[in-house]
Amino acid sequence: GGSPPRTRLMMEILKDLGFNSLRGDYPARWQIDMAHEMGLTYDVLAPFSVASTAEIFGRQDGPPLATARAVTRQFIARYQDSAGTLLWNSCNEIGEENIDFLLALHPVYRLHDPYQRPVHYANLYGQDLWQGQDVMAVNYYFSDTQKAADRQPLIRRSAAIAKKHGLPMIYTEFNSYHGAVPTTGVEAMDELFAWGVEEAGMAGGYFYMKGNSDRHPGVFDGGFNTHRIMNDAFHRAFDDAEITVKGVEGDVVMLAVRNKRPFTLRNIIFDLTVSGRTVDVPT
């Protein structure tokens, strides 16, 4: 967000759209505290990202795995007492000695995090690694020559691997690779996220990324303006219930509520607004 006021505005927009957690690359701690104050949580990413293990080891001064574990200890110490920290992202999209690297880092979190928060690795598209993780996390995109649904067979494969090893699965990243085109962002929400949660048994995920870029449609542009069709797509995906009007008889409106989740919805409250004005209705 760049500054506390802009960051708060950004978080307010995200929360209003239904987001409940943010993913950040070793973010400032005040951002995590602000998120927690607003009822949001954080998935924090350690400084091992988009590189091979050879690159990571090459920029370290000392025994490779021992030095990486020391960096991880410092990372944990920085964020362990932030109440908004929900998940540890041990590394993101790495190559070469992945499994050894993941298995070396995971025990550091178990030893040094007093709250035993879950650890995951953001799998580069199709890697399907589950080792060294409490939650299996995957990154999936579709390009300008594809539909989002074209990725579904691979995502099902990932979900089957996670299930085999008794792990929940989330998206650490998902979107289209079409640039800042909102219709493809809608497709990603409908055919990747909502489909993954409702059909493939996924536990949720993180939409990448918050602002429009030359590769991905974002939640908003540089002025924090959102797009209506994207707003609607977020609500379709995130809302726990779907409400439709079944009929009207005189001054009685009959509604149908469909529970979209595999759990019981309790304490349902109807808030009706007409032209921006809240209307009191008996239910």
Phi and psi restraints in degrees (value plus and minus 20) as a CYANA .aco file:
   2 GLY   PHI      68.5   108.5
   2 GLY   PSI     -56.9   -16.9
   3 SER   PHI    -170.3  -130.3
   3 SER   PSI     137.6   177.6
   4 PRO   PHI     -75.6   -35.6
   4 PRO   PSI     -65.6   -25.6
   5 PRO   PHI     -82.6   -42.6
   5 PRO   PSI     -62.9   -22.9
   6 ARG   PHI     -87.6   -47.6
   6 ARG   PSI     -58.2   -18.2
   7 THR   PHI     -84.6   -44.6
   7 THR   PSI     -62.0   -22.0
   8 ARG   PHI     -83.0   -43.0
   8 ARG   PSI     -62.4   -22.4
   9 LEU   PHI     -81.2   -41.2
   9 LEU   PSI     -65.3   -25.3
  10 MET   PHI     -78.1   -38.1
  10 MET   PSI     -66.1   -26.1
  11 MET   PHI     -86.6   -46.6
  11 MET   PSI     -56.3   -16.3
  12 GLU   PHI     -82.7   -42.7
  12 GLU   PSI     -62.4   -22.4
  13 ILE   PHI     -83.4   -43.4
  13 ILE   PSI     -66.7   -26.7
  14 LEU   PHI     -81.6   -41.6
  14 LEU   PSI     -63.2   -23.2
  15 LYS   PHI     -85.0   -45.0
  15 LYS   PSI     -61.6   -21.6
  16 ASP   PHI     -80.9   -40.9
  16 ASP   PSI     -50.7   -10.7
  17 LEU   PHI    -102.3   -62.3
  17 LEU   PSI     -27.2    12.8
  18 GLY   PHI      89.7   129.7
  18 GLY   PSI     -21.9    18.1
  19 PHE   PHI     -89.5   -49.5
  19 PHE   PSI     123.5   163.5
  20 ASN   PHI    -146.1  -106.1
  20 ASN   PSI     -22.3    17.7
  21 SER   PHI    -169.5  -129.5
  21 SER   PSI     130.4   170.4
  22 LEU   PHI    -141.2  -101.2
  22 LEU   PSI     128.6   168.6
  23 ARG   PHI    -132.9   -92.9
  23 ARG   PSI     109.2   149.2
  24 GLY   PHI    -156.5  -116.5
  24 GLY   PSI     124.9   164.9
  25 ASP   PHI    -103.7   -63.7
  25 ASP   PSI      85.0   125.0
  26 TYR   PHI       8.6    48.6
  26 TYR   PSI      48.9    88.9
  27 PRO   PHI     -91.8   -51.8
  27 PRO   PSI     144.4   184.4
  28 ALA   PHI     -82.6   -42.6
  28 ALA   PSI     120.4   160.4
  29 ARG   PHI     -85.3   -45.3
  29 ARG   PSI     -49.4    -9.4
  30 TRP   PHI     -84.8   -44.8
  30 TRP   PSI     -47.7    -7.7
  31 GLN   PHI     -88.6   -48.6
  31 GLN   PSI     -60.5   -20.5
  32 ILE   PHI     -85.7   -45.7
  32 ILE   PSI     -61.2   -21.2
  33 ASP   PHI     -84.1   -44.1
  33 ASP   PSI     -60.2   -20.2
  34 MET   PHI     -84.4   -44.4
  34 MET   PSI     -62.4   -22.4
  35 ALA   PHI     -80.7   -40.7
  35 ALA   PSI     -64.3   -24.3
  36 HIS   PHI     -82.2   -42.2
  36 HIS   PSI     -60.8   -20.8
  37 GLU   PHI     -80.1   -40.1
  37 GLU   PSI     -51.7   -11.7
  38 MET   PHI    -113.6   -73.6
  38 MET   PSI     -14.4    25.6
  39 GLY   PHI      64.9   104.9
  39 GLY   PSI      -1.0    39.0
  40 LEU   PHI    -129.5   -89.5
  40 LEU   PSI     136.2   176.2
  41 THR   PHI    -137.9   -97.9
  41 THR   PSI     154.5   194.5
  42 TYR   PHI    -150.4  -110.4
  42 TYR   PSI     120.8   160.8
  43 ASP   PHI    -126.2   -86.2
  43 ASP   PSI      89.8   129.8
  44 VAL   PHI    -120.4   -80.4
  44 VAL   PSI     113.4   153.4
  45 LEU   PHI    -119.4   -79.4
  45 LEU   PSI     107.5   147.5
  46 ALA   PHI     -90.7   -50.7
  46 ALA   PSI     143.8   183.8
  47 PRO   PHI     -99.1   -59.1
  47 PRO   PSI      27.7    67.7
  48 PHE   PHI    -149.1  -109.1
  48 PHE   PSI      75.6   115.6
  49 SER   PHI    -167.4  -127.4
  49 SER   PSI     119.0   159.0
  50 VAL   PHI      28.2    68.2
  50 VAL   PSI      38.8    78.8
  51 ALA   PHI    -178.0  -138.0
  51 ALA   PSI     143.9   183.9
  52 SER   PHI    -106.0   -66.0
  52 SER   PSI     140.6   180.6
  53 THR   PHI     -82.8   -42.8
  53 THR   PSI     -50.2   -10.2
  54 ALA   PHI     -81.6   -41.6
  54 ALA   PSI     -62.2   -22.2
  55 GLU   PHI     -83.9   -43.9
  55 GLU   PSI     -64.6   -24.6
  56 ILE   PHI     -80.8   -40.8
  56 ILE   PSI     -67.4   -27.4
  57 PHE   PHI     -87.1   -47.1
  57 PHE   PSI     -50.9   -10.9
  58 GLY   PHI     -88.4   -48.4
  58 GLY   PSI     -45.1    -5.1
  59 ARG   PHI    -119.1   -79.1
  59 ARG   PSI      -8.5    31.5
  60 GLN   PHI    -127.4   -87.4
  60 GLN   PSI     126.4   166.4
  61 ASP   PHI    -127.9   -87.9
  61 ASP   PSI      71.9   111.9
  62 GLY   PHI     126.5   166.5
  62 GLY   PSI    -198.5  -158.5
  63 PRO   PHI     -76.3   -36.3
  63 PRO   PSI     109.4   149.4
  64 PRO   PHI     -72.9   -32.9
  64 PRO   PSI     -80.8   -40.8
  65 LEU   PHI     -90.5   -50.5
  65 LEU   PSI     -57.0   -17.0
  66 ALA   PHI     -83.6   -43.6
  66 ALA   PSI     -59.7   -19.7
  67 THR   PHI     -88.6   -48.6
  67 THR   PSI     -60.7   -20.7
  68 ALA   PHI     -82.5   -42.5
  68 ALA   PSI     -58.3   -18.3
  69 ARG   PHI     -86.7   -46.7
  69 ARG   PSI     -56.6   -16.6
  70 ALA   PHI     -85.4   -45.4
  70 ALA   PSI     -60.8   -20.8
  71 VAL   PHI     -82.2   -42.2
  71 VAL   PSI     -61.7   -21.7
  72 THR   PHI     -83.4   -43.4
  72 THR   PSI     -59.2   -19.2
  73 ARG   PHI     -80.8   -40.8
  73 ARG   PSI     -62.2   -22.2
  74 GLN   PHI     -83.6   -43.6
  74 GLN   PSI     -60.3   -20.3
  75 PHE   PHI     -80.6   -40.6
  75 PHE   PSI     -67.5   -27.5
  76 ILE   PHI     -81.6   -41.6
  76 ILE   PSI     -64.7   -24.7
  77 ALA   PHI     -79.8   -39.8
  77 ALA   PSI     -53.0   -13.0
  78 ARG   PHI     -88.2   -48.2
  78 ARG   PSI     -55.1   -15.1
  79 TYR   PHI    -136.1   -96.1
  79 TYR   PSI     -26.3    13.7
  80 GLN   PHI     -83.0   -43.0
  80 GLN   PSI     -48.6    -8.6
  81 ASP   PHI    -117.4   -77.4
  81 ASP   PSI     -11.9    28.1
  82 SER   PHI    -102.8   -62.8
  82 SER   PSI      96.5   136.5
  83 ALA   PHI     -82.7   -42.7
  83 ALA   PSI     -43.8    -3.8
  84 GLY   PHI    -100.9   -60.9
  84 GLY   PSI     -27.4    12.6
  85 THR   PHI     -93.2   -53.2
  85 THR   PSI      99.1   139.1
  86 LEU   PHI    -126.3   -86.3
  86 LEU   PSI     -62.2   -22.2
  87 LEU   PHI    -154.0  -114.0
  87 LEU   PSI     130.1   170.1
  88 TRP   PHI    -122.3   -82.3
  88 TRP   PSI     105.6   145.6
  89 ASN   PHI    -122.3   -82.3
  89 ASN   PSI      77.4   117.4
  90 SER   PHI     -83.8   -43.8
  90 SER   PSI     -53.4   -13.4
  91 CYS   PHI    -189.9  -149.9
  91 CYS   PSI     150.1   190.1
  92 ASN   PHI    -156.6  -116.6
  92 ASN   PSI     101.9   141.9
  93 GLU   PHI      29.2    69.2
  93 GLU   PSI      43.7    83.7
  94 ILE   PHI    -128.4   -88.4
  94 ILE   PSI     145.0   185.0
  95 GLY   PHI    -148.5  -108.5
  95 GLY   PSI     156.2   196.2
  96 GLU   PHI      53.2    93.2
  96 GLU   PSI    -132.7   -92.7
  97 GLU   PHI    -103.6   -63.6
  97 GLU   PSI      34.8    74.8
  98 ASN   PHI     -80.5   -40.5
  98 ASN   PSI     -71.6   -31.6
  99 ILE   PHI     -84.3   -44.3
  99 ILE   PSI     -65.5   -25.5
 100 ASP   PHI     -78.8   -38.8
 100 ASP   PSI     -60.3   -20.3
 101 PHE   PHI     -84.6   -44.6
 101 PHE   PSI     -67.6   -27.6
 102 LEU   PHI     -83.5   -43.5
 102 LEU   PSI     -62.9   -22.9
 103 LEU   PHI     -88.2   -48.2
 103 LEU   PSI     -47.6    -7.6
 104 ALA   PHI     -95.8   -55.8
 104 ALA   PSI     -52.2   -12.2
 105 LEU   PHI    -104.8   -64.8
 105 LEU   PSI     -55.4   -15.4
 106 HIS   PHI     -75.2   -35.2
 106 HIS   PSI     -65.1   -25.1
 107 PRO   PHI     -82.9   -42.9
 107 PRO   PSI     -43.7    -3.7
 108 VAL   PHI     -85.8   -45.8
 108 VAL   PSI     -60.9   -20.9
 109 TYR   PHI     -85.4   -45.4
 109 TYR   PSI     -62.6   -22.6
 110 ARG   PHI     -83.6   -43.6
 110 ARG   PSI     -55.2   -15.2
 111 LEU   PHI     -99.8   -59.8
 111 LEU   PSI     -58.9   -18.9
 112 HIS   PHI    -124.4   -84.4
 112 HIS   PSI     -36.1     3.9
 113 ASP   PHI    -109.9   -69.9
 113 ASP   PSI      90.2   130.2
 114 PRO   PHI     -86.0   -46.0
 114 PRO   PSI     -37.3     2.7
 115 TYR   PHI    -119.6   -79.6
 115 TYR   PSI     -23.1    16.9
 116 GLN   PHI      33.2    73.2
 116 GLN   PSI      25.3    65.3
 117 ARG   PHI     -92.1   -52.1
 117 ARG   PSI     130.9   170.9
 118 PRO   PHI     -85.1   -45.1
 118 PRO   PSI     129.6   169.6
 119 VAL   PHI    -135.2   -95.2
 119 VAL   PSI     121.3   161.3
 120 HIS   PHI    -163.4  -123.4
 120 HIS   PSI     145.2   185.2
 121 TYR   PHI    -139.4   -99.4
 121 TYR   PSI     115.3   155.3
 122 ALA   PHI    -103.0   -63.0
 122 ALA   PSI      75.3   115.3
 123 ASN   PHI     -81.1   -41.1
 123 ASN   PSI     106.4   146.4
 124 LEU   PHI     -81.1   -41.1
 124 LEU   PSI     122.0   162.0
 125 TYR   PHI     -53.9   -13.9
 125 TYR   PSI      96.1   136.1
 126 GLY   PHI      61.9   101.9
 126 GLY   PSI     -20.0    20.0
 127 GLN   PHI     -85.7   -45.7
 127 GLN   PSI     -62.9   -22.9
 128 ASP   PHI      38.5    78.5
 128 ASP   PSI      18.6    58.6
 129 LEU   PHI    -101.6   -61.6
 129 LEU   PSI     118.0   158.0
 130 TRP   PHI    -140.1  -100.1
 130 TRP   PSI     -32.9     7.1
 131 GLN   PHI     -86.6   -46.6
 131 GLN   PSI     127.0   167.0
 132 GLY   PHI      45.8    85.8
 132 GLY   PSI       8.6    48.6
 133 GLN   PHI    -158.0  -118.0
 133 GLN   PSI     126.9   166.9
 134 ASP   PHI    -117.8   -77.8
 134 ASP   PSI     -42.3    -2.3
 135 VAL   PHI    -152.9  -112.9
 135 VAL   PSI     107.1   147.1
 136 MET   PHI    -103.0   -63.0
 136 MET   PSI     104.8   144.8
 137 ALA   PHI    -139.2   -99.2
 137 ALA   PSI     120.5   160.5
 138 VAL   PHI    -152.6  -112.6
 138 VAL   PSI     130.9   170.9
 139 ASN   PHI    -134.0   -94.0
 139 ASN   PSI     104.0   144.0
 140 TYR   PHI    -156.6  -116.6
 140 TYR   PSI     114.2   154.2
 141 TYR   PHI    -153.2  -113.2
 141 TYR   PSI     145.5   185.5
 142 PHE   PHI    -151.4  -111.4
 142 PHE   PSI     126.2   166.2
 143 SER   PHI    -115.8   -75.8
 143 SER   PSI    -196.7  -156.7
 144 ASP   PHI     -93.8   -53.8
 144 ASP   PSI     -25.0    15.0
 145 THR   PHI    -124.3   -84.3
 145 THR   PSI     -10.6    29.4
 146 GLN   PHI    -153.1  -113.1
 146 GLN   PSI     148.2   188.2
 147 LYS   PHI    -126.2   -86.2
 147 LYS   PSI     136.4   176.4
 148 ALA   PHI     -78.8   -38.8
 148 ALA   PSI     -57.9   -17.9
 149 ALA   PHI     -82.8   -42.8
 149 ALA   PSI     -41.0    -1.0
 150 ASP   PHI     -83.5   -43.5
 150 ASP   PSI     -41.6    -1.6
 151 ARG   PHI    -106.1   -66.1
 151 ARG   PSI     -31.9     8.1
 152 GLN   PHI     -80.4   -40.4
 152 GLN   PSI     -60.3   -20.3
 153 PRO   PHI     -80.3   -40.3
 153 PRO   PSI     -59.1   -19.1
 154 LEU   PHI     -89.1   -49.1
 154 LEU   PSI     -56.6   -16.6
 155 ILE   PHI     -87.2   -47.2
 155 ILE   PSI     -59.1   -19.1
 156 ARG   PHI     -80.4   -40.4
 156 ARG   PSI     -59.3   -19.3
 157 ARG   PHI     -82.4   -42.4
 157 ARG   PSI     -64.6   -24.6
 158 SER   PHI     -79.4   -39.4
 158 SER   PSI     -65.2   -25.2
 159 ALA   PHI     -83.0   -43.0
 159 ALA   PSI     -57.1   -17.1
 160 ALA   PHI     -86.1   -46.1
 160 ALA   PSI     -58.0   -18.0
 161 ILE   PHI     -86.1   -46.1
 161 ILE   PSI     -63.8   -23.8
 162 ALA   PHI     -80.3   -40.3
 162 ALA   PSI     -65.4   -25.4
 163 LYS   PHI     -82.9   -42.9
 163 LYS   PSI     -60.3   -20.3
 164 LYS   PHI     -77.7   -37.7
 164 LYS   PSI     -55.4   -15.4
 165 HIS   PHI    -120.4   -80.4
 165 HIS   PSI      -7.9    32.1
 166 GLY   PHI      49.8    89.8
 166 GLY   PSI      11.0    51.0
 167 LEU   PHI    -133.6   -93.6
 167 LEU   PSI     118.7   158.7
 168 PRO   PHI     -88.5   -48.5
 168 PRO   PSI     138.1   178.1
 169 MET   PHI    -148.3  -108.3
 169 MET   PSI     118.9   158.9
 170 ILE   PHI    -152.3  -112.3
 170 ILE   PSI     139.6   179.6
 171 TYR   PHI    -103.0   -63.0
 171 TYR   PSI     106.1   146.1
 172 THR   PHI    -107.9   -67.9
 172 THR   PSI     -43.0    -3.0
 173 GLU   PHI    -169.5  -129.5
 173 GLU   PSI     119.9   159.9
 174 PHE   PHI    -176.5  -136.5
 174 PHE   PSI     127.3   167.3
 175 ASN   PHI     152.0   192.0
 175 ASN   PSI    -190.9  -150.9
 176 SER   PHI    -123.2   -83.2
 176 SER   PSI     142.5   182.5
 177 TYR   PHI    -129.7   -89.7
 177 TYR   PSI      27.3    67.3
 178 HIS   PHI    -130.2   -90.2
 178 HIS   PSI      -9.0    31.0
 179 GLY   PHI      60.5   100.5
 179 GLY   PSI    -185.9  -145.9
 180 ALA   PHI    -101.4   -61.4
 180 ALA   PSI      42.3    82.3
 181 VAL   PHI    -129.5   -89.5
 181 VAL   PSI      85.1   125.1
 182 PRO   PHI     -80.4   -40.4
 182 PRO   PSI     -52.1   -12.1
 183 THR   PHI     -82.1   -42.1
 183 THR   PSI     -53.4   -13.4
 184 THR   PHI     -96.2   -56.2
 184 THR   PSI     -48.3    -8.3
 185 GLY   PHI     -85.2   -45.2
 185 GLY   PSI     -59.5   -19.5
 186 VAL   PHI     -81.0   -41.0
 186 VAL   PSI     -63.7   -23.7
 187 GLU   PHI     -81.0   -41.0
 187 GLU   PSI     -60.9   -20.9
 188 ALA   PHI     -83.0   -43.0
 188 ALA   PSI     -61.1   -21.1
 189 MET   PHI     -85.7   -45.7
 189 MET   PSI     -62.7   -22.7
 190 ASP   PHI     -95.2   -55.2
 190 ASP   PSI     -65.3   -25.3
 191 GLU   PHI    -119.4   -79.4
 191 GLU   PSI     -32.4     7.6
 192 LEU   PHI    -127.9   -87.9
 192 LEU   PSI     -83.2   -43.2
 193 PHE   PHI     -89.8   -49.8
 193 PHE   PSI     -81.5   -41.5
 194 ALA   PHI     -80.7   -40.7
 194 ALA   PSI     -62.8   -22.8
 195 TRP   PHI     -81.2   -41.2
 195 TRP   PSI     -62.6   -22.6
 196 GLY   PHI     -83.0   -43.0
 196 GLY   PSI     -61.6   -21.6
 197 VAL   PHI     -92.7   -52.7
 197 VAL   PSI     -63.8   -23.8
 198 GLU   PHI    -104.9   -64.9
 198 GLU   PSI     -46.8    -6.8
 199 GLU   PHI    -136.6   -96.6
 199 GLU   PSI     -52.1   -12.1
 200 ALA   PHI    -124.2   -84.2
 200 ALA   PSI     -18.6    21.4
 201 GLY   PHI      58.5    98.5
 201 GLY   PSI       0.9    40.9
 202 MET   PHI     -95.7   -55.7
 202 MET   PSI     135.9   175.9
 203 ALA   PHI    -114.1   -74.1
 203 ALA   PSI     -24.9    15.1
 204 GLY   PHI     120.5   160.5
 204 GLY   PSI    -177.2  -137.2
 205 GLY   PHI     145.6   185.6
 205 GLY   PSI     156.9   196.9
 206 TYR   PHI    -136.9   -96.9
 206 TYR   PSI     105.5   145.5
 207 PHE   PHI    -100.0   -60.0
 207 PHE   PSI     106.4   146.4
 208 TYR   PHI    -133.1   -93.1
 208 TYR   PSI      92.6   132.6
 209 MET   PHI    -160.3  -120.3
 209 MET   PSI    -196.0  -156.0
 210 LYS   PHI     -91.7   -51.7
 210 LYS   PSI     -57.0   -17.0
 211 GLY   PHI    -130.9   -90.9
 211 GLY   PSI     132.8   172.8
 212 ASN   PHI     -77.8   -37.8
 212 ASN   PSI     123.1   163.1
 213 SER   PHI    -158.3  -118.3
 213 SER   PSI     158.3   198.3
 214 ASP   PHI     -95.2   -55.2
 214 ASP   PSI     -24.0    16.0
 215 ARG   PHI    -135.3   -95.3
 215 ARG   PSI     -50.5   -10.5
 216 HIS   PHI    -153.8  -113.8
 216 HIS   PSI     121.9   161.9
 217 PRO   PHI     -90.9   -50.9
 217 PRO   PSI     118.3   158.3
 218 GLY   PHI    -126.2   -86.2
 218 GLY   PSI    -197.6  -157.6
 219 VAL   PHI     -90.4   -50.4
 219 VAL   PSI     -56.1   -16.1
 220 PHE   PHI    -169.4  -129.4
 220 PHE   PSI     150.0   190.0
 221 ASP   PHI    -111.2   -71.2
 221 ASP   PSI    -191.7  -151.7
 222 GLY   PHI     -83.9   -43.9
 222 GLY   PSI     -39.5     0.5
 223 GLY   PHI    -118.3   -78.3
 223 GLY   PSI      -7.1    32.9
 224 PHE   PHI      44.7    84.7
 224 PHE   PSI       8.1    48.1
 225 ASN   PHI    -107.4   -67.4
 225 ASN   PSI     113.2   153.2
 226 THR   PHI    -124.0   -84.0
 226 THR   PSI     145.1   185.1
 227 HIS   PHI    -128.3   -88.3
 227 HIS   PSI     113.4   153.4
 228 ARG   PHI     -76.8   -36.8
 228 ARG   PSI     -64.5   -24.5
 229 ILE   PHI     -87.9   -47.9
 229 ILE   PSI     -48.6    -8.6
 230 MET   PHI     -92.2   -52.2
 230 MET   PSI     -62.1   -22.1
 231 ASN   PHI     -74.6   -34.6
 231 ASN   PSI     -66.9   -26.9
 232 ASP   PHI     -83.8   -43.8
 232 ASP   PSI     -57.9   -17.9
 233 ALA   PHI     -86.0   -46.0
 233 ALA   PSI     -59.4   -19.4
 234 PHE   PHI     -82.1   -42.1
 234 PHE   PSI     -64.0   -24.0
 235 HIS   PHI     -86.9   -46.9
 235 HIS   PSI     -59.3   -19.3
 236 ARG   PHI     -78.5   -38.5
 236 ARG   PSI     -60.4   -20.4
 237 ALA   PHI     -98.6   -58.6
 237 ALA   PSI     -57.6   -17.6
 238 PHE   PHI    -112.5   -72.5
 238 PHE   PSI     -48.5    -8.5
 239 ASP   PHI     -85.0   -45.0
 239 ASP   PSI     116.0   156.0
 240 ASP   PHI     -97.4   -57.4
 240 ASP   PSI     -41.6    -1.6
 241 ALA   PHI    -150.9  -110.9
 241 ALA   PSI     132.5   172.5
 242 GLU   PHI    -135.7   -95.7
 242 GLU   PSI     106.3   146.3
 243 ILE   PHI    -135.5   -95.5
 243 ILE   PSI     109.8   149.8
 244 THR   PHI    -150.0  -110.0
 244 THR   PSI     130.8   170.8
 245 VAL   PHI    -103.7   -63.7
 245 VAL   PSI     101.0   141.0
 246 LYS   PHI    -113.1   -73.1
 246 LYS   PSI     -43.6    -3.6
 247 GLY   PHI     152.8   192.8
 247 GLY   PSI     146.6   186.6
 248 VAL   PHI    -153.1  -113.1
 248 VAL   PSI     108.1   148.1
 249 GLU   PHI    -147.5  -107.5
 249 GLU   PSI      85.0   125.0
 250 GLY   PHI      43.5    83.5
 250 GLY   PSI    -141.7  -101.7
 251 ASP   PHI    -120.3   -80.3
 251 ASP   PSI      -1.5    38.5
 252 VAL   PHI    -127.1   -87.1
 252 VAL   PSI     105.7   145.7
 253 VAL   PHI    -128.2   -88.2
 253 VAL   PSI     106.5   146.5
 254 MET   PHI    -120.1   -80.1
 254 MET   PSI     104.2   144.2
 255 LEU   PHI    -134.5   -94.5
 255 LEU   PSI     129.2   169.2
 256 ALA   PHI    -134.0   -94.0
 256 ALA   PSI     111.1   151.1
 257 VAL   PHI    -131.6   -91.6
 257 VAL   PSI     100.5   140.5
 258 ARG   PHI    -126.7   -86.7
 258 ARG   PSI      99.8   139.8
 259 ASN   PHI     -96.2   -56.2
 259 ASN   PSI      98.7   138.7
 260 LYS   PHI    -110.2   -70.2
 260 LYS   PSI     -22.8    17.2
 261 ARG   PHI    -134.5   -94.5
 261 ARG   PSI     137.0   177.0
 262 PRO   PHI    -104.5   -64.5
 262 PRO   PSI      19.7    59.7
 263 PHE   PHI    -168.9  -128.9
 263 PHE   PSI     144.4   184.4
 264 THR   PHI     -99.8   -59.8
 264 THR   PSI     112.2   152.2
 265 LEU   PHI    -108.2   -68.2
 265 LEU   PSI     108.3   148.3
 266 ARG   PHI    -140.9  -100.9
 266 ARG   PSI     138.4   178.4
 267 ASN   PHI      32.9    72.9
 267 ASN   PSI      31.8    71.8
 268 ILE   PHI     -92.8   -52.8
 268 ILE   PSI     109.3   149.3
 269 ILE   PHI    -143.2  -103.2
 269 ILE   PSI     113.2   153.2
 270 PHE   PHI    -118.9   -78.9
 270 PHE   PSI     105.8   145.8
 271 ASP   PHI    -136.5   -96.5
 271 ASP   PSI      95.8   135.8
 272 LEU   PHI    -124.9   -84.9
 272 LEU   PSI     107.5   147.5
 273 THR   PHI    -140.9  -100.9
 273 THR   PSI     117.8   157.8
 274 VAL   PHI    -145.8  -105.8
 274 VAL   PSI      98.7   138.7
 275 SER   PHI      31.9    71.9
 275 SER   PSI      20.4    60.4
 276 GLY   PHI      61.7   101.7
 276 GLY   PSI     -19.9    20.1
 277 ARG   PHI    -127.6   -87.6
 277 ARG   PSI     111.4   151.4
 278 THR   PHI     -94.9   -54.9
 278 THR   PSI     112.0   152.0
 279 VAL   PHI    -133.9   -93.9
 279 VAL   PSI     109.4   149.4
 280 ASP   PHI     -97.2   -57.2
 280 ASP   PSI     106.0   146.0
 281 VAL   PHI    -152.6  -112.6
 281 VAL   PSI     117.1   157.1
 282 PRO   PHI     -95.5   -55.5
 282 PRO   PSI     125.3   165.3
